[in-house]
Amino acid sequence: MRKKLPIGIQTFEKIIEGNYIYVDKTKIAFDLIENGNCFFLSREKRNRIKYVLDYPNLEVHLAFSDILIDFFTKEPTKKYKHQDALYDAILNKDMEGLNKSLFSLFAGISYTNFTKNDIHTYEGYYASLIYSYFSSLGFTLIPEDVTNVGKIDLTLKTDEAIFIFEFKVDEQGGLEQIKEKKYYEKYLAEKKEIFLIAIEFSKKKRNIVNYEWEKLLKK
C-alpha cells in the first residue's frame, strides 16, 4: 500500500500510526549539533515558536548542502563530478549539457536506496536533490517561488541569467504550464536572459524521461 504524505500532521506518533511517509533525518540533526556550524534561530509568532535554520557564512552553507546530498544519494565520493558538470552547464547556459548532467546524476543513485521506501514516487524527492546540488554550488535559489498566478518550483539566478524550473513525476505539460501562467513575467525587469526548463521524472525509472527548455526571446 502506498504511503501518504503527512500534510498538516505535526506529531511523530500520528505519522507512524497512520502509516505516513517518513524520512529519518536524525543523523543530519546530530551532525548539525555535533559540528556546531549551523544555528537554529527561534522566533515567536502567534504565540508559537518557529525554528529557522541559519548559517554563519557561505562556507558552512555549502558544507550543509553537501551533507544533504550525501543523505539523499548515499554516495559521497561521486558528487564532485556531478557538481562540476552542473556548475559548468549553468554558467555556460548549456541547457543540453544540464540535461545530461542531471540524467547522469540520477542514473548513478543505487537502487538499494529505494528498496524500503517509495520516496522516488514523489516530486519533492527529485526537486530536493536538485536543489541541494545547486545550493552546494553557491547559486542564488528560490524554491516555490511565488508569482501572482502560482508557484515556480525552483528559480535559479546568476549574474547573467535566470532559470525557471518546473518538475513533474509521470506527468507532462511542465513547459506549457510555465508559458501559460507566464511565471517569467516577474523577472522581465531584471533584463537578463531567461530560460524555461521543464523536467519530467519516471517513478519506474527513477530518472528523467522528458526534458524540455526554451529561451525567452527578448522583446
C-alpha positions as CSV (number, residue, x, y, z in Angstrom):
1,M,0.0,0.0,0.0
2,R,1.3,3.4,-1.0
3,K,2.1,5.7,2.0
4,K,0.5,9.1,2.2
5,L,2.3,12.4,2.7
6,P,1.8,13.7,6.3
7,I,0.3,17.1,5.3
8,G,-0.8,19.0,8.3
9,I,0.3,16.3,10.8
10,Q,2.9,17.6,13.3
11,T,3.3,14.7,15.7
12,F,5.6,11.7,15.2
13,E,3.1,9.3,16.8
14,K,0.4,10.1,14.3
15,I,2.8,9.8,11.4
16,I,3.8,6.3,12.5
17,E,0.3,5.1,13.4
18,G,-1.2,6.5,10.2
19,N,1.5,4.8,8.1
20,Y,2.5,8.1,6.5
21,I,5.8,8.5,4.6
22,Y,8.6,9.5,7.0
23,V,12.2,10.3,6.2
24,D,14.5,9.9,9.2
25,K,16.8,13.0,9.4
26,T,18.2,12.1,12.8
27,K,21.7,11.8,11.5
28,I,21.6,15.2,9.9
29,A,20.3,16.8,13.1
30,F,23.1,15.0,15.1
31,D,25.8,16.2,12.7
32,L,24.5,19.8,12.9
33,I,24.6,19.7,16.7
34,E,27.9,17.9,16.9
35,N,29.7,20.2,14.4
36,G,28.1,23.4,15.8
37,N,28.4,25.1,12.4
38,C,24.7,25.8,11.9
39,F,22.3,27.6,14.1
40,F,18.6,27.2,14.9
41,L,17.1,30.6,15.5
42,S,13.8,30.6,17.4
43,R,11.2,33.2,16.6
44,E,7.8,33.6,18.2
45,K,4.8,34.2,16.0
46,R,1.1,33.9,17.0
47,N,2.2,32.6,20.4
48,R,4.0,29.7,18.8
49,I,7.7,29.1,18.4
50,K,9.1,28.8,14.9
51,Y,12.7,27.4,14.3
52,V,14.7,28.7,11.4
53,L,18.0,27.2,10.2
54,D,20.7,29.7,9.5
55,Y,24.4,29.7,8.7
56,P,27.2,31.9,9.9
57,N,28.9,32.1,6.5
58,L,28.8,30.8,2.9
59,E,31.3,28.0,3.6
60,V,29.1,26.4,6.2
61,H,26.1,26.8,3.9
62,L,27.9,24.9,1.1
63,A,29.0,22.2,3.5
64,F,25.5,21.7,4.8
65,S,24.3,21.2,1.2
66,D,27.0,18.6,0.8
67,I,25.6,16.8,3.8
68,L,22.1,16.8,2.3
69,I,23.5,15.4,-1.0
70,D,25.2,12.5,0.9
71,F,22.0,11.8,2.8
72,F,19.9,11.6,-0.4
73,T,22.4,9.6,-2.6
74,K,24.5,7.6,0.0
75,E,27.4,8.1,-2.4
76,P,29.5,11.0,-1.1
77,T,32.5,10.4,-3.3
78,K,30.6,10.7,-6.6
79,K,29.1,14.1,-6.0
80,Y,32.1,16.1,-7.1
81,K,31.9,15.2,-10.8
82,H,28.2,16.0,-10.8
83,Q,28.8,19.3,-9.1
84,D,31.5,20.3,-11.7
85,A,29.2,19.3,-14.6
86,L,26.2,21.2,-13.2
87,Y,28.2,24.3,-12.5
88,D,29.7,24.4,-16.0
89,A,26.3,23.8,-17.6
90,I,24.6,26.7,-15.7
91,L,27.5,29.2,-16.1
92,N,27.7,28.4,-19.8
93,K,23.9,28.4,-20.2
94,D,24.3,24.9,-21.8
95,M,20.8,23.5,-21.4
96,E,21.5,20.2,-23.2
97,G,24.6,19.8,-21.0
98,L,22.4,20.4,-18.0
99,N,20.1,17.7,-19.1
100,K,22.9,15.2,-19.5
101,S,24.4,16.1,-16.1
102,L,21.1,15.7,-14.3
103,F,20.4,12.4,-16.0
104,S,23.8,11.1,-15.1
105,L,23.3,12.2,-11.5
106,F,20.1,10.3,-11.0
107,A,21.4,7.3,-13.0
108,G,24.2,6.9,-10.5
109,I,22.0,6.6,-7.4
110,S,21.8,3.0,-6.3
111,Y,18.5,1.1,-6.4
112,T,19.1,0.0,-2.9
113,N,18.2,3.5,-1.7
114,F,14.6,2.7,-2.6
115,T,14.1,-0.9,-1.5
116,K,12.3,0.0,1.8
117,N,10.5,3.2,0.8
118,D,8.7,4.9,-2.1
119,I,10.3,8.3,-1.8
120,H,11.1,8.1,-5.6
121,T,7.4,8.4,-6.3
122,Y,7.2,12.0,-5.1
123,E,8.2,15.1,-6.9
124,G,9.7,16.5,-3.7
125,Y,12.5,13.9,-3.8
126,Y,13.8,14.9,-7.2
127,A,13.3,18.7,-6.5
128,S,15.1,18.4,-3.2
129,L,18.1,16.7,-4.6
130,I,18.4,19.1,-7.5
131,Y,18.1,22.0,-5.0
132,S,20.8,20.5,-2.8
133,Y,23.2,20.2,-5.7
134,F,22.6,23.8,-6.9
135,S,22.8,25.1,-3.3
136,S,26.2,23.4,-2.8
137,L,27.5,25.4,-5.8
138,G,26.6,28.7,-4.3
139,F,23.9,29.7,-6.7
140,T,21.0,32.0,-5.7
141,L,18.0,29.8,-5.4
142,I,14.3,30.5,-4.7
143,P,12.3,27.3,-4.1
144,E,8.5,27.5,-4.5
145,D,8.9,31.0,-6.0
146,V,5.6,32.8,-5.7
147,T,4.0,34.7,-8.5
148,N,0.6,36.3,-8.9
149,V,-0.8,33.2,-10.6
150,G,1.0,30.3,-8.8
151,K,4.4,29.0,-7.7
152,I,7.5,28.3,-9.7
153,D,9.0,25.0,-8.4
154,L,12.6,26.4,-8.5
155,T,14.2,29.6,-9.7
156,L,18.0,29.8,-10.1
157,K,19.7,33.2,-10.6
158,T,23.2,34.0,-11.9
159,D,24.7,37.4,-12.8
160,E,23.7,36.9,-16.4
161,A,20.7,34.7,-16.5
162,I,17.6,33.3,-14.7
163,F,16.5,29.7,-14.9
164,I,12.9,28.8,-14.2
165,F,12.3,25.1,-13.4
166,E,9.1,23.1,-13.3
167,F,9.2,19.5,-12.1
168,K,6.7,16.7,-12.8
169,V,6.5,13.0,-12.0
170,D,4.8,10.8,-14.6
171,E,3.1,13.9,-15.9
172,Q,3.8,16.1,-18.9
173,G,3.0,19.7,-19.6
174,G,5.6,21.5,-17.5
175,L,6.8,23.8,-20.2
176,E,3.3,24.7,-21.2
177,Q,2.4,25.5,-17.6
178,I,5.4,27.9,-17.3
179,K,4.4,29.7,-20.5
180,E,0.6,29.6,-19.9
181,K,1.0,31.1,-16.4
182,K,3.8,33.4,-17.6
183,Y,5.9,32.7,-14.5
184,Y,8.8,34.6,-16.1
185,E,7.0,38.0,-16.0
186,K,8.2,38.8,-12.5
187,Y,11.8,38.8,-13.8
188,L,11.4,40.7,-17.1
189,A,12.6,44.0,-15.4
190,E,15.9,42.4,-14.5
191,K,16.9,42.4,-18.2
192,K,18.7,39.1,-18.0
193,E,18.4,36.0,-20.2
194,I,15.6,33.8,-19.0
195,F,15.5,30.0,-19.6
196,L,12.3,28.0,-19.1
197,I,13.0,24.3,-18.1
198,A,10.5,21.5,-17.6
199,I,11.7,18.2,-16.3
200,E,9.6,15.0,-16.1
201,F,10.7,12.1,-13.9
202,S,9.5,8.5,-14.0
203,K,8.6,6.6,-10.9
204,K,9.6,3.4,-12.5
205,K,12.9,4.5,-14.0
206,R,13.7,7.0,-11.2
207,N,15.2,9.3,-13.7
208,I,14.4,12.0,-16.3
209,V,12.2,10.7,-19.1
210,N,11.3,14.1,-20.7
211,Y,13.3,17.3,-20.7
212,E,12.2,20.5,-22.5
213,W,13.5,24.0,-22.5
214,E,13.1,27.3,-24.2
215,K,15.0,30.6,-24.0
216,L,12.7,33.5,-23.6
217,L,13.1,35.9,-26.5
218,K,13.7,39.5,-25.6
219,K,11.0,41.9,-26.9
